[in-house]
Amino acid sequence: MLARLAQKQQLKQLSSKRMFSSSRQAFSGHDGGIYSNLPFKVKDRKIPYAVPHFAFFSMFHSIFVSCC
């Protein structure tokens, strides 16, 4: 009875313990910083990002205005 109670208490302590070292090791390999989570390149581009951005939206705006 006491052994089962001690085992249950030990299991409860292990399950409630947070493991900070595993997440720190998993996330230590990437370059964190601004624009690191975007799927396209923003900095150090040959053509500035604003040019294709505004070209894309102005083209669809002109198509929308001409159709309506």
C-alpha positions as a printed NumPy array, in Angstrom:
array([[  0.   ,   0.   ,   0.   ],
       [  2.73 ,   2.451,   0.989],
       [  4.859,   1.391,  -1.964],
       [  1.993,   2.045,  -4.363],
       [  1.353,   5.455,  -2.777],
       [  5.046,   6.364,  -3.021],
       [  5.152,   5.225,  -6.65 ],
       [  2.063,   7.282,  -7.494],
       [  3.524,  10.339,  -5.777],
       [  6.837,   9.934,  -7.607],
       [  5.021,   9.618, -10.948],
       [  3.053,  12.767, -10.18 ],
       [  6.264,  14.682,  -9.414],
       [  7.908,  13.534, -12.645],
       [  4.917,  14.402, -14.797],
       [  4.547,  17.894, -13.344],
       [  8.234,  18.748, -13.736],
       [  9.013,  21.043, -16.668],
       [ 11.954,  20.138, -18.879],
       [ 13.478,  23.417, -20.037],
       [ 16.684,  21.895, -21.378],
       [ 15.004,  19.936, -24.171],
       [ 13.284,  22.958, -25.702],
       [ 16.406,  25.089, -25.362],
       [ 18.452,  22.519, -27.253],
       [ 15.814,  22.129, -29.949],
       [ 15.517,  25.844, -30.682],
       [ 19.183,  26.782, -30.359],
       [ 20.059,  25.959, -33.988],
       [ 18.076,  28.56 , -35.936],
       [ 18.885,  32.186, -36.633],
       [ 16.296,  34.133, -34.733],
       [ 15.696,  37.704, -35.673],
       [ 13.621,  40.031, -37.73 ],
       [ 12.177,  38.502, -40.938],
       [ 13.447,  35.011, -40.006],
       [  9.976,  33.425, -40.078],
       [  8.944,  34.663, -43.541],
       [  9.002,  32.251, -46.515],
       [ 10.473,  34.934, -48.811],
       [ 13.521,  37.143, -48.66 ],
       [ 12.935,  40.757, -47.61 ],
       [ 16.385,  42.064, -46.786],
       [ 19.324,  42.141, -49.242],
       [ 17.227,  41.656, -52.381],
       [ 18.317,  42.75 , -55.864],
       [ 14.863,  44.23 , -56.472],
       [ 13.446,  45.969, -53.383],
       [ 10.455,  44.206, -51.866],
       [  8.18 ,  47.213, -52.376],
       [  8.434,  47.037, -56.204],
       [  6.791,  43.602, -56.745],
       [  4.45 ,  44.211, -53.813],
       [  2.96 ,  47.406, -55.223],
       [  3.07 ,  46.074, -58.804],
       [  1.042,  43.012, -57.805],
       [ -1.608,  44.95 , -55.896],
       [ -1.852,  47.772, -58.438],
       [ -2.325,  45.231, -61.254],
       [ -5.204,  43.513, -59.452],
       [ -6.684,  46.862, -58.464],
       [ -6.64 ,  47.998, -62.106],
       [ -8.264,  44.715, -63.217],
       [-10.957,  45.082, -60.562],
       [-11.681,  48.714, -61.504],
       [-11.802,  47.971, -65.237],
       [-14.195,  45.036, -64.774],
       [-16.687,  46.867, -62.568]])
